Amino acid sequence: MLIYLGDITYDQKSTQAPVPLNAAYVAAHAKRKFGDQVTIKLFKSPAKLLSAIDDQTPDILGLSHYIWNGRLNEFVINYARKKCKNLIVVAGGPNFKNDNISVQKYLTKHKETDYLILFAGEVPFTNLIEHFLASKPTERFKGANIIGCFTLNDSGQLIGEPYVDNRKELDYLPSPYLNGWLEPFLKDGYLPIFETNRGCPYSCSFCVWGIHALTKVKQFSLERVFGELDYVYGLGLSHVQWLFADANFGILKRDAEIAKRLRQMHDERPDTFSYVDIFWAKNPTPTMTEVARQLKDLTMGYIAFQSLDNTVLSAIERKNISTERLMIFVEEIK
């Protein structure tokens, strides 16, 4: 079975994009389970993806949707569908409302998309592959009841429910870095992006991290995190910055150890990266102060005031963040 996975963005030389870590997690998890039964190719460049579709249409096309690439994805899906009417198209990512009515509306409007996956996609996408390896449809097939995947039946009714894995430790997912999935993208100039944990304990209503399914913080082991940092460092490449996808860097005490390792790497070989881009924890912690002390000019210490109006804070469910603690943090990082 041939599978193309894309976390595509516009091919602009002036903008440096991160490696397709999200799609690589899905690919690494599926490849470990199915081995030679599947051939999986990753794409960041839409031009390269279109070229690959011209050369050979896949059995499954999976695309990760964000606010900046939604229409680009639609273009690629329509292009691929013209090449192969039997193609199975799967969409995933944070750019979807997660209530059933909105999911049904999306799939009804975007008729070329067969399945939609909410939240972490590794297990649901593997379930989808397993289903179609077993059934091997000769024609385009939607309407299958696959755990973690939403679709429409012949009557246009929604089938499916989200899958949320409750495991607190994330090392059951193979590392796309340590397995070599991302090395070609790193060498091609795409920026390293790391994920040391998933989830966010806050419920800010304007943020995709604030939904109930993602409120538990889950961790990759520190050994795994250091292994990925050392792997990218060991390639001897130069990138303008390293990125971290964590929702609240500094919320865990071990984040200070990660910051210390980053500082050591930079001091040993300054051309590896010149900046570390992180999302600071919403409620400042003593660890955040230590992170700022370690990284110094390698990052920007900041706090995020959405509003100081109590009515607004209540409406956006952000009243559980201490303004007093934020102001103390301001003084600490000065």
C-alpha contacts under 8 A as a table, 3 or more apart, distances in Angstrom:
res1	aa1	res2	aa2	distance
1	M	37	Q	6.27
1	M	38	V	4.69
1	M	39	T	6.12
1	M	58	P	7.77
1	M	59	D	6.22
1	M	133	L	7.54
2	L	38	V	5.94
2	L	39	T	4.89
2	L	40	I	6.12
2	L	58	P	4.93
2	L	59	D	5.32
2	L	60	I	6.73
3	I	38	V	7.15
3	I	39	T	6.07
3	I	40	I	4.75
3	I	41	K	6.40
3	I	58	P	5.40
3	I	59	D	5.95
3	I	60	I	4.88
3	I	61	L	5.99
3	I	62	G	7.66
4	Y	40	I	5.84
4	Y	41	K	5.02
4	Y	42	L	6.10
4	Y	43	F	7.48
4	Y	58	P	6.27
4	Y	60	I	6.43
4	Y	61	L	4.99
4	Y	62	G	6.26
5	L	23	A	6.06
5	L	27	A	7.57
5	L	40	I	7.27
5	L	41	K	6.23
5	L	42	L	5.01
5	L	43	F	6.23
5	L	61	L	6.05
5	L	62	G	4.74
5	L	63	L	5.84
6	G	20	P	7.60
6	G	23	A	6.46
6	G	42	L	5.80
6	G	43	F	4.60
6	G	44	K	5.92
6	G	49	L	7.65
6	G	61	L	7.93
6	G	62	G	6.29
6	G	63	L	4.82
6	G	64	S	6.36
7	D	20	P	5.53
7	D	22	N	7.39
7	D	23	A	6.24
7	D	43	F	6.35
7	D	44	K	5.28
7	D	63	L	6.04
7	D	64	S	5.14
7	D	65	H	7.54
8	I	20	P	7.97
8	I	43	F	6.48
8	I	44	K	4.28
8	I	45	S	5.52
8	I	46	P	5.71
8	I	63	L	7.71
8	I	64	S	7.61
8	I	69	N	6.99
8	I	72	L	7.96
8	I	73	N	7.58
9	T	17	A	7.74
9	T	44	K	6.35
9	T	45	S	6.35
9	T	46	P	6.80
9	T	68	W	7.56
9	T	69	N	5.96
9	T	72	L	7.64
10	Y	45	S	7.04
10	Y	46	P	6.92
10	Y	69	N	7.66
10	Y	72	L	7.76
11	D	45	S	6.16
11	D	46	P	7.23
11	D	47	A	7.67
12	Q	15	T	5.63
12	Q	16	Q	7.91
13	K	16	Q	7.06
16	Q	189	G	7.71
16	Q	190	Y	6.36
16	Q	191	L	6.85
17	A	190	Y	5.59
17	A	191	L	6.05
18	P	21	L	7.83
18	P	190	Y	5.14
18	P	191	L	4.25
18	P	192	P	5.87
18	P	193	I	6.01
18	P	243	L	7.77
19	V	44	K	7.37
19	V	182	L	6.76
19	V	185	F	5.91
19	V	186	L	6.79
19	V	190	Y	5.24
19	V	191	L	5.71
19	V	192	P	5.97
19	V	193	I	6.65
20	P	23	A	5.63
20	P	24	A	6.08
20	P	42	L	7.73
20	P	43	F	7.43
20	P	44	K	6.28
20	P	182	L	7.51
21	L	24	A	4.95
21	L	25	Y	6.20
21	L	176	P	7.19
21	L	182	L	7.46
21	L	193	I	6.96
21	L	194	F	7.86
22	N	25	Y	5.40
22	N	26	V	6.77
22	N	64	S	7.81
23	A	26	V	5.14
23	A	27	A	6.17
23	A	42	L	7.10
23	A	64	S	7.17
24	A	27	A	4.88
24	A	28	A	5.92
24	A	42	L	7.05
24	A	176	P	5.61
24	A	181	W	6.43
24	A	182	L	7.23
25	Y	28	A	5.22
25	Y	29	H	6.15
25	Y	122	E	6.62
25	Y	173	L	7.30
25	Y	174	P	7.26
25	Y	175	S	7.02
25	Y	176	P	5.80
26	V	29	H	5.34
26	V	30	A	6.20
26	V	121	G	6.42
26	V	122	E	4.51
26	V	123	V	7.95
26	V	125	F	7.11
26	V	126	T	7.86
27	A	30	A	5.21
27	A	31	K	5.95
27	A	40	I	6.58
27	A	42	L	7.88
27	A	122	E	7.86
28	A	31	K	5.19
28	A	32	R	6.15
28	A	173	L	7.85
28	A	174	P	6.04
28	A	175	S	7.13
28	A	176	P	5.92
28	A	179	N	7.61
28	A	181	W	7.51
29	H	32	R	5.42
29	H	33	K	6.55
29	H	122	E	6.17
29	H	123	V	7.76
29	H	126	T	7.43
29	H	173	L	6.12
29	H	174	P	6.06
30	A	33	K	5.26
30	A	34	F	6.10
30	A	35	G	7.88
30	A	122	E	7.36
30	A	125	F	7.67
30	A	126	T	5.42
30	A	129	I	7.96
31	K	34	F	5.28
31	K	35	G	5.03
31	K	36	D	7.79
31	K	38	V	6.85
31	K	39	T	7.92
31	K	40	I	7.56
32	R	35	G	5.66
32	R	174	P	7.85
34	F	37	Q	5.46
34	F	38	V	6.31
35	G	38	V	6.28
36	D	39	T	6.92
43	F	46	P	7.30
43	F	48	K	7.09
43	F	49	L	6.02
44	K	48	K	7.94
44	K	49	L	7.81
45	S	48	K	5.35
45	S	49	L	6.35
46	P	49	L	4.93
46	P	50	L	6.06
46	P	76	V	7.51
47	A	50	L	5.21
47	A	51	S	6.18
48	K	51	S	5.01
48	K	52	A	6.14
49	L	52	A	5.07
49	L	53	I	6.24
50	L	53	I	5.05
50	L	54	D	6.27
50	L	76	V	7.03
50	L	79	Y	7.87
50	L	80	A	7.78
51	S	54	D	5.04
51	S	55	D	6.36
52	A	55	D	5.04
52	A	56	Q	6.07
52	A	57	T	7.37
53	I	56	Q	5.14
53	I	57	T	4.70
53	I	58	P	7.11
53	I	80	A	6.54
53	I	83	K	7.72
54	D	57	T	6.75
54	D	83	K	7.65
57	T	80	A	7.34
57	T	83	K	7.07
57	T	84	C	6.63
57	T	87	L	7.85
58	P	61	L	6.48
58	P	87	L	6.98
59	D	86	N	7.85
59	D	87	L	5.51
59	D	88	I	6.32
60	I	87	L	5.98
60	I	88	I	4.80
60	I	89	V	5.93
60	I	90	V	7.39
61	L	87	L	7.22
61	L	88	I	6.29
61	L	89	V	4.93
61	L	90	V	6.15
62	G	89	V	5.97
62	G	90	V	4.60
62	G	91	A	5.78
62	G	92	G	7.60
63	L	73	N	6.91
63	L	90	V	6.48
63	L	91	A	5.17
63	L	92	G	6.41
64	S	91	A	6.05
64	S	92	G	4.97
64	S	93	G	5.07
65	H	69	N	6.30
65	H	70	G	5.64
65	H	73	N	7.26
65	H	91	A	6.81
65	H	92	G	5.92
65	H	93	G	4.94
65	H	94	P	6.69
65	H	95	N	5.66
66	Y	69	N	5.50
66	Y	70	G	5.97
66	Y	93	G	6.51
66	Y	94	P	6.24
66	Y	95	N	4.89
67	I	70	G	5.90
67	I	95	N	5.91
69	N	72	L	5.07
69	N	73	N	6.07
70	G	73	N	5.19
70	G	74	E	6.42
71	R	74	E	4.92
71	R	75	F	6.28
72	L	75	F	5.15
72	L	76	V	6.40
73	N	76	V	5.11
73	N	77	I	6.07
74	E	77	I	5.08
74	E	78	N	6.13
75	F	78	N	5.30
75	F	79	Y	6.12
76	V	79	Y	5.01
76	V	80	A	6.06
77	I	80	A	5.13
77	I	81	R	6.03
77	I	89	V	7.42
77	I	112	E	7.00
77	I	113	T	7.68
78	N	81	R	5.05
78	N	82	K	6.36
78	N	112	E	6.97
79	Y	82	K	5.42
79	Y	83	K	6.67
80	A	83	K	5.08
80	A	84	C	6.22
80	A	87	L	7.74
81	R	84	C	5.02
81	R	85	K	5.19
81	R	86	N	7.71
81	R	87	L	6.52
81	R	112	E	7.26
82	K	85	K	6.27
84	C	87	L	5.56
85	K	139	E	7.93
85	K	140	R	6.68
86	N	138	T	7.40
86	N	139	E	4.94
86	N	140	R	3.85
86	N	141	F	7.50
87	L	140	R	5.89
88	I	113	T	7.75
88	I	114	D	6.29
88	I	140	R	6.17
88	I	141	F	6.90
88	I	142	K	7.90
89	V	112	E	7.15
89	V	113	T	5.12
89	V	114	D	5.27
89	V	115	Y	6.49
90	V	113	T	6.20
90	V	114	D	6.01
90	V	115	Y	4.73
90	V	116	L	5.71
90	V	117	I	7.45
91	A	113	T	6.92
91	A	115	Y	6.30
91	A	116	L	4.79
91	A	117	I	6.23
92	G	116	L	5.73
92	G	117	I	4.74
92	G	118	L	6.00
92	G	119	F	7.70
92	G	121	G	7.01
93	G	96	F	7.15
93	G	117	I	7.34
93	G	118	L	6.48
93	G	119	F	6.67
93	G	120	A	7.98
93	G	121	G	7.97
94	P	118	L	7.34
94	P	119	F	7.00
94	P	208	V	6.63
96	F	102	S	7.92
96	F	103	V	7.40
96	F	118	L	7.69
97	K	102	S	5.85
97	K	103	V	6.73
98	N	102	S	6.74
98	N	103	V	6.43
98	N	118	L	6.92
99	D	102	S	5.54
99	D	103	V	6.30
100	N	103	V	5.06
100	N	104	Q	6.05
100	N	158	L	7.60
101	I	104	Q	5.19
101	I	105	K	6.20
102	S	105	K	5.02
102	S	106	Y	6.15
103	V	106	Y	5.14
103	V	107	L	6.30
103	V	116	L	7.94
103	V	150	F	7.72
104	Q	107	L	5.29
104	Q	108	T	6.02
104	Q	151	T	7.95
104	Q	152	L	7.42
104	Q	157	Q	7.50
104	Q	158	L	5.75
105	K	108	T	5.05
105	K	109	K	6.07
106	Y	109	K	5.21
106	Y	110	H	5.90
107	L	110	H	5.08
107	L	111	K	6.02
107	L	113	T	6.55
107	L	114	D	7.37
107	L	115	Y	7.87
107	L	116	L	7.79
107	L	151	T	7.12
107	L	152	L	7.16
108	T	111	K	5.75
108	T	152	L	7.84
108	T	156	G	7.24
110	H	113	T	5.81
111	K	114	D	7.24
113	T	116	L	7.58
114	D	141	F	7.69
114	D	142	K	5.49
114	D	151	T	6.09
114	D	152	L	7.70
115	Y	142	K	7.23
115	Y	149	C	6.07
115	Y	150	F	5.43
115	Y	151	T	4.90
116	L	149	C	5.70
116	L	150	F	5.04
116	L	151	T	6.58
117	I	121	G	6.35
117	I	124	P	7.01
117	I	125	F	7.72
117	I	148	G	6.32
117	I	149	C	5.01
117	I	150	F	6.33
117	I	162	P	7.36
118	L	121	G	6.96
118	L	148	G	7.44
118	L	149	C	7.64
118	L	162	P	6.13
118	L	163	Y	7.72
119	F	162	P	7.62
119	F	163	Y	7.71
119	F	164	V	7.44
119	F	213	A	7.94
119	F	214	L	7.91
120	A	123	V	7.62
120	A	164	V	7.49
121	G	124	P	5.47
121	G	125	F	5.78
122	E	125	F	5.54
122	E	126	T	6.27
123	V	126	T	5.09
123	V	127	N	6.20
123	V	148	G	7.75
124	P	127	N	4.94
124	P	128	L	6.27
124	P	146	I	7.68
124	P	147	I	6.15
124	P	148	G	4.69
124	P	149	C	6.16
124	P	163	Y	6.91
125	F	128	L	4.94
125	F	129	I	6.29
125	F	148	G	7.91
125	F	149	C	7.73
126	T	129	I	5.10
126	T	130	E	6.12
127	N	130	E	5.10
127	N	131	H	6.22
127	N	146	I	6.54
127	N	147	I	6.60
127	N	148	G	7.83
128	L	131	H	5.15
128	L	132	F	6.43
128	L	146	I	6.21
128	L	147	I	7.95
128	L	149	C	7.49
129	I	132	F	5.30
129	I	133	L	5.97
130	E	133	L	5.17
130	E	134	A	6.31
131	H	134	A	5.38
131	H	135	S	6.27
131	H	146	I	7.36
132	F	135	S	4.93
132	F	136	K	5.19
132	F	137	P	6.93
133	L	136	K	5.44
137	P	140	R	7.08
137	P	141	F	6.78
141	F	144	A	7.59
142	K	151	T	6.48
142	K	152	L	6.78
142	K	153	N	6.88
143	G	151	T	5.52
143	G	152	L	5.24
143	G	153	N	4.34
143	G	154	D	7.02
143	G	159	I	6.98
144	A	151	T	7.28
144	A	153	N	7.79
144	A	159	I	7.89
145	N	149	C	7.55
145	N	150	F	7.98
145	N	151	T	7.91
145	N	159	I	6.45
145	N	160	G	6.23
146	I	149	C	5.48
146	I	150	F	7.71
146	I	160	G	6.86
147	I	160	G	6.81
147	I	161	E	6.98
147	I	162	P	7.50
147	I	163	Y	6.67
148	G	160	G	6.65
148	G	161	E	5.72
148	G	162	P	4.66
148	G	163	Y	4.40
149	C	160	G	5.68
149	C	161	E	6.67
149	C	162	P	6.81
149	C	163	Y	7.98
150	F	158	L	6.94
150	F	159	I	5.63
150	F	160	G	4.45
150	F	161	E	6.41
150	F	162	P	7.74
151	T	158	L	5.88
151	T	159	I	5.31
151	T	160	G	6.57
152	L	155	S	7.50
152	L	156	G	5.14
152	L	157	Q	5.27
152	L	158	L	4.68
152	L	159	I	5.73
153	N	156	G	5.27
153	N	157	Q	5.51
153	N	158	L	6.64
153	N	159	I	6.81
154	D	157	Q	7.49
164	V	213	A	6.80
167	R	170	L	7.03
167	R	218	K	7.52
168	K	217	V	7.39
168	K	218	K	4.69
168	K	219	Q	6.51
169	E	172	Y	7.46
169	E	218	K	5.79
169	E	219	Q	5.23
169	E	220	F	5.99
169	E	221	S	7.30
170	L	173	L	6.00
170	L	197	N	7.96
170	L	218	K	6.56
170	L	219	Q	5.63
170	L	220	F	4.85
170	L	221	S	7.53
171	D	174	P	6.76
171	D	219	Q	8.00
171	D	220	F	5.46
171	D	221	S	6.63
171	D	224	R	7.58
174	P	179	N	7.50
175	S	178	L	5.32
175	S	179	N	6.00
175	S	228	E	7.87
176	P	179	N	5.20
176	P	180	G	6.18
176	P	181	W	5.13
176	P	182	L	6.27
177	Y	180	G	5.28
177	Y	181	W	6.07
177	Y	182	L	5.66
177	Y	183	E	7.09
177	Y	228	E	6.10
177	Y	231	Y	7.29
177	Y	232	V	7.69
178	L	181	W	7.87
178	L	227	G	7.62
178	L	228	E	6.38
178	L	231	Y	6.89
180	G	183	E	5.52
181	W	184	P	7.39
182	L	185	F	5.40
182	L	186	L	6.32
183	E	186	L	5.05
183	E	187	K	6.19
184	P	187	K	5.21
184	P	188	D	6.15
185	F	188	D	4.88
185	F	189	G	6.52
185	F	190	Y	5.54
186	L	189	G	5.35
186	L	190	Y	5.10
186	L	191	L	6.37
186	L	192	P	6.70
186	L	237	L	7.96
187	K	190	Y	7.33
187	K	237	L	7.29
189	G	239	H	7.24
191	L	239	H	6.36
191	L	240	V	7.80
191	L	241	Q	6.83
191	L	242	W	6.35
191	L	243	L	7.32
192	P	232	V	7.68
192	P	239	H	7.96
192	P	241	Q	7.78
192	P	242	W	5.35
192	P	243	L	6.13
193	I	242	W	6.11
193	I	243	L	4.42
193	I	244	F	5.35
193	I	245	A	6.64
194	F	242	W	7.98
194	F	243	L	6.25
194	F	244	F	4.79
194	F	245	A	6.01
194	F	246	D	7.99
195	E	198	R	7.33
195	E	244	F	5.93
195	E	245	A	5.19
195	E	246	D	5.78
196	T	219	Q	6.18
196	T	220	F	5.46
196	T	221	S	7.81
196	T	222	L	7.89
196	T	225	V	6.10
196	T	244	F	7.84
196	T	245	A	7.83
196	T	246	D	6.47
197	N	217	V	6.70
197	N	218	K	5.42
197	N	219	Q	4.24
197	N	220	F	5.79
197	N	246	D	5.90
198	R	214	L	7.77
198	R	216	K	7.85
198	R	217	V	5.56
198	R	218	K	5.16
198	R	219	Q	6.47
198	R	246	D	6.37
198	R	247	A	7.27
199	G	209	W	6.60
199	G	214	L	4.81
199	G	215	T	5.28
199	G	216	K	5.33
199	G	217	V	4.43
199	G	218	K	6.35
199	G	246	D	7.94
199	G	247	A	6.86
200	C	203	S	7.83
200	C	209	W	5.89
200	C	210	G	6.69
200	C	214	L	6.24
200	C	215	T	4.68
200	C	216	K	6.18
200	C	217	V	5.74
200	C	247	A	6.15
200	C	248	N	6.99
201	P	210	G	7.61
201	P	214	L	7.91
201	P	215	T	4.54
201	P	216	K	5.99
201	P	217	V	6.71
202	Y	209	W	7.87
202	Y	210	G	5.79
202	Y	215	T	6.62
202	Y	318	R	7.71
202	Y	320	N	7.96
203	S	207	C	7.94
203	S	209	W	7.51
203	S	210	G	3.99
203	S	211	I	6.23
203	S	212	H	7.34
203	S	215	T	7.37
203	S	317	E	6.18
203	S	318	R	7.11
204	C	207	C	5.76
204	C	209	W	7.86
204	C	210	G	4.98
204	C	211	I	7.98
204	C	316	I	5.65
204	C	317	E	5.11
204	C	318	R	5.47
205	S	208	V	7.90
205	S	210	G	5.99
205	S	211	I	7.43
205	S	316	I	5.06
205	S	317	E	6.07
206	F	210	G	7.49
206	F	316	I	6.68
207	C	210	G	5.29
207	C	211	I	7.66
208	V	211	I	6.16
209	W	214	L	6.04
209	W	215	T	7.22
209	W	247	A	7.39
210	G	214	L	6.87
210	G	215	T	6.64
211	I	214	L	5.79
211	I	215	T	6.69
212	H	215	T	5.42
213	A	216	K	7.70
214	L	217	V	7.68
220	F	224	R	6.45
220	F	225	V	6.72
221	S	224	R	5.16
221	S	225	V	6.36
222	L	225	V	4.96
222	L	226	F	6.08
222	L	254	R	7.74
223	E	226	F	5.25
223	E	227	G	6.02
224	R	227	G	4.95
224	R	228	E	6.33
225	V	228	E	5.26
225	V	229	L	6.34
226	F	229	L	5.06
226	F	230	D	5.98
226	F	258	I	7.54
227	G	230	D	5.16
227	G	231	Y	6.04
228	E	231	Y	4.99
228	E	232	V	6.34
229	L	232	V	5.43
229	L	233	Y	6.08
230	D	233	Y	4.97
230	D	234	G	5.82
231	Y	234	G	5.07
231	Y	235	L	6.66
232	V	235	L	5.42
232	V	236	G	7.63
232	V	237	L	7.85
233	Y	236	G	5.90
233	Y	237	L	7.21
233	Y	265	M	7.56
233	Y	272	T	7.07
236	G	272	T	7.14
237	L	272	T	6.10
238	S	271	D	5.61
238	S	272	T	4.39
238	S	273	F	6.04
239	H	242	W	7.13
239	H	271	D	7.59
239	H	272	T	5.94
239	H	273	F	5.06
239	H	274	S	7.63
240	V	272	T	7.80
240	V	273	F	5.13
240	V	274	S	5.59
240	V	275	Y	6.62
241	Q	273	F	4.93
241	Q	274	S	5.63
241	Q	275	Y	4.57
241	Q	276	V	5.60
241	Q	277	D	6.97
242	W	273	F	6.45
242	W	275	Y	6.49
242	W	276	V	5.03
242	W	277	D	6.28
243	L	276	V	5.90
243	L	277	D	4.78
243	L	278	I	6.34
244	F	276	V	7.72
244	F	277	D	6.23
244	F	278	I	5.25
244	F	279	F	7.40
245	A	278	I	7.13
245	A	279	F	7.38
246	D	249	F	5.84
246	D	278	I	7.38
246	D	279	F	6.57
247	A	279	F	5.83
247	A	280	W	7.31
247	A	281	A	6.96
248	N	251	I	5.64
248	N	279	F	5.79
248	N	280	W	5.07
248	N	281	A	3.66
248	N	282	K	6.45
249	F	252	L	7.39
249	F	255	D	6.67
249	F	278	I	6.51
249	F	279	F	5.81
249	F	280	W	4.82
249	F	281	A	5.27
249	F	288	M	7.58
250	G	253	K	6.81
250	G	255	D	5.35
250	G	256	A	7.03
250	G	280	W	6.37
250	G	281	A	5.68
250	G	284	P	7.85
250	G	285	T	6.84
250	G	287	T	5.43
250	G	288	M	4.62
250	G	291	V	6.82
251	I	255	D	7.40
251	I	281	A	5.56
251	I	284	P	7.77
251	I	285	T	6.53
251	I	287	T	7.02
251	I	288	M	7.30
252	L	255	D	5.59
252	L	287	T	7.22
253	K	256	A	6.12
253	K	257	E	7.86
253	K	287	T	5.68
254	R	257	E	5.18
254	R	258	I	6.63
255	D	258	I	4.96
255	D	259	A	6.19
255	D	287	T	7.19
255	D	291	V	7.09
256	A	259	A	5.01
256	A	260	K	6.14
256	A	287	T	6.09
256	A	288	M	7.53
256	A	290	E	6.04
256	A	291	V	5.04
256	A	294	Q	7.59
257	E	260	K	4.97
257	E	261	R	6.26
258	I	261	R	5.12
258	I	262	L	6.29
259	A	262	L	5.05
259	A	263	R	6.23
259	A	291	V	5.66
259	A	294	Q	6.05
259	A	295	L	6.22
260	K	263	R	5.14
260	K	264	Q	6.27
260	K	291	V	7.66
260	K	294	Q	5.71
260	K	295	L	7.36
261	R	264	Q	5.10
261	R	265	M	6.22
262	L	265	M	5.12
262	L	266	H	6.23
262	L	295	L	7.54
263	R	266	H	5.19
263	R	267	D	6.10
263	R	294	Q	6.45
263	R	295	L	5.86
263	R	298	L	8.00
264	Q	267	D	5.16
264	Q	268	E	6.12
265	M	268	E	5.23
265	M	269	R	6.21
265	M	270	P	7.61
265	M	272	T	7.85
266	H	269	R	5.20
266	H	270	P	4.59
266	H	271	D	7.42
266	H	272	T	6.50
266	H	273	F	6.73
266	H	274	S	7.57
267	D	270	P	5.58
269	R	272	T	5.91
270	P	273	F	6.40
270	P	274	S	6.84
271	D	274	S	6.83
273	F	276	V	7.65
274	S	298	L	6.30
275	Y	297	D	7.84
275	Y	298	L	4.62
275	Y	299	T	5.67
276	V	298	L	5.67
276	V	299	T	5.18
277	D	299	T	6.28
277	D	300	M	7.96
278	I	299	T	7.65
280	W	284	P	8.00
280	W	288	M	7.54
280	W	301	G	7.91
280	W	302	Y	7.44
280	W	303	I	7.46
281	A	284	P	5.97
281	A	285	T	7.67
281	A	288	M	7.55
282	K	303	I	7.48
282	K	304	A	7.12
282	K	321	I	7.07
283	N	321	I	5.48
283	N	322	S	6.60
283	N	325	R	7.40
283	N	326	L	7.04
284	P	288	M	6.31
284	P	325	R	6.45
284	P	326	L	6.07
284	P	329	F	6.45
285	T	288	M	5.30
285	T	289	T	7.07
286	P	289	T	5.28
286	P	290	E	6.62
287	T	290	E	5.00
287	T	291	V	6.13
288	M	291	V	4.92
288	M	292	A	6.19
289	T	292	A	5.12
289	T	293	R	6.18
289	T	329	F	7.10
289	T	332	E	6.60
289	T	333	I	6.23
290	E	293	R	4.89
290	E	294	Q	6.16
291	V	294	Q	5.14
291	V	295	L	6.08
292	A	295	L	5.27
292	A	296	K	5.48
292	A	299	T	7.71
292	A	301	G	6.31
292	A	333	I	6.60
293	R	296	K	5.42
293	R	333	I	7.52
295	L	298	L	5.16
295	L	299	T	6.23
296	K	299	T	6.42
296	K	300	M	7.82
297	D	300	M	6.97
301	G	333	I	6.89
302	Y	330	V	7.68
303	I	326	L	6.83
303	I	330	V	7.64
305	F	308	L	7.10
306	Q	313	L	7.77
307	S	310	N	7.99
307	S	312	V	6.71
307	S	313	L	6.44
308	L	312	V	7.79
308	L	313	L	7.15
309	D	312	V	5.37
309	D	313	L	6.16
310	N	313	L	4.99
310	N	314	S	6.04
310	N	319	K	7.57
311	T	314	S	5.19
311	T	315	A	6.21
312	V	315	A	5.01
312	V	316	I	6.25
313	L	316	I	5.33
313	L	317	E	5.97
313	L	318	R	5.05
313	L	319	K	5.37
314	S	317	E	4.98
314	S	318	R	6.19
314	S	319	K	5.67
315	A	318	R	7.81
317	E	320	N	7.57
318	R	321	I	6.09
319	K	322	S	7.57
322	S	325	R	5.22
322	S	326	L	6.37
323	T	326	L	4.99
323	T	327	M	6.36
324	E	327	M	5.28
324	E	328	I	6.40
325	R	328	I	5.05
325	R	329	F	6.24
326	L	329	F	5.09
326	L	330	V	6.38
327	M	330	V	5.01
327	M	331	E	6.63
328	I	331	E	5.28
328	I	332	E	6.27
329	F	332	E	4.88
329	F	333	I	6.16
330	V	333	I	5.58
330	V	334	K	6.41
331	E	334	K	5.33
